Amino acid sequence: MEPIVTVQTAVTAFADWLEPTAAELDAIDTEMPVILADIELLDAHIATLDRVPSELDTRRLRRARRRALAARLELANLASPVTRVGA
């Protein structure tokens, strides 16, 4: 019995185009507060899946929603161009 092996070597595993560009890494870095806030909100939701939310759970969910919204607002404000009145 002979082992089955691939005929072609893995050429694309180390291709340069598979790595993220500097611009993509900067975009991820800019969006990281939103990503972390969404993870925190998801964790709060997961914690309450199998039980009735207690008051502490409700506060944790509310706090996580506020952080997620604040992070999204901050990101939106960074992305929008600043306009001055009368200019």
C-alpha positions as CSV (number, residue, x, y, z in Angstrom):
1,M,0.0,0.0,0.0
2,E,1.5,3.3,-1.1
3,P,0.7,6.6,0.7
4,I,-1.3,9.2,-1.2
5,V,0.6,12.4,-1.6
6,T,-0.1,15.6,-3.6
7,V,1.5,15.8,-7.0
8,Q,1.9,19.5,-6.9
9,T,3.9,21.4,-4.3
10,A,2.3,24.1,-2.2
11,V,3.3,27.1,-4.2
12,T,0.5,29.5,-3.1
13,A,1.0,29.0,0.6
14,F,3.8,31.5,0.7
15,A,2.8,33.9,-2.1
16,D,3.2,37.6,-1.4
17,W,-0.3,38.5,-2.3
18,L,-1.7,36.4,0.5
19,E,-0.3,38.8,3.1
20,P,-2.4,41.8,4.1
21,T,-1.2,45.2,2.8
22,A,-0.2,48.0,5.0
23,A,-3.4,49.8,4.1
24,E,-5.5,46.8,5.1
25,L,-3.6,46.5,8.4
26,D,-4.2,50.2,9.1
27,A,-7.9,49.8,8.3
28,I,-8.1,46.8,10.8
29,D,-6.2,48.9,13.4
30,T,-8.7,51.8,12.9
31,E,-11.7,49.5,13.3
32,M,-10.3,47.5,16.2
33,P,-12.3,49.4,18.9
34,V,-15.5,48.5,17.1
35,I,-14.4,44.9,16.7
36,L,-13.6,44.6,20.4
37,A,-16.9,46.3,21.4
38,D,-18.8,43.9,19.2
39,I,-17.0,41.0,20.8
40,E,-17.9,42.2,24.2
41,L,-21.6,42.6,23.2
42,L,-21.6,39.1,21.7
43,D,-20.1,37.7,24.9
44,A,-22.8,39.4,26.9
45,H,-25.5,37.9,24.7
46,I,-23.9,34.4,24.8
47,A,-23.8,34.6,28.6
48,T,-27.6,35.0,28.7
49,L,-28.6,32.4,26.2
50,D,-29.3,29.6,28.5
51,R,-30.9,31.5,31.4
52,V,-33.2,34.3,32.2
53,P,-31.0,37.5,32.3
54,S,-30.5,38.8,35.9
55,E,-30.3,42.5,36.7
56,L,-26.5,42.2,36.4
57,D,-26.8,40.6,33.0
58,T,-29.1,43.3,31.9
59,R,-26.7,46.0,33.0
60,R,-23.8,44.2,31.2
61,L,-25.8,44.0,28.0
62,R,-26.8,47.6,28.2
63,R,-23.2,48.7,28.9
64,A,-21.9,46.6,26.0
65,R,-24.5,48.0,23.6
66,R,-23.5,51.6,24.6
67,R,-19.8,50.8,24.1
68,A,-20.5,49.3,20.7
69,L,-22.6,52.2,19.6
70,A,-20.0,54.7,20.9
71,A,-17.2,52.9,19.1
72,R,-19.2,52.9,15.9
73,L,-20.0,56.6,16.3
74,E,-16.4,57.4,16.8
75,L,-15.4,55.4,13.7
76,A,-18.1,57.2,11.7
77,N,-16.9,60.5,12.9
78,L,-13.3,59.6,11.9
79,A,-14.4,58.6,8.4
80,S,-16.6,61.6,7.6
81,P,-14.9,64.7,6.3
82,V,-15.0,67.7,8.6
83,T,-16.9,70.7,7.1
84,R,-16.8,74.2,8.5
85,V,-19.8,76.5,8.4
86,G,-19.3,79.5,6.1
87,A,-16.3,78.0,4.3
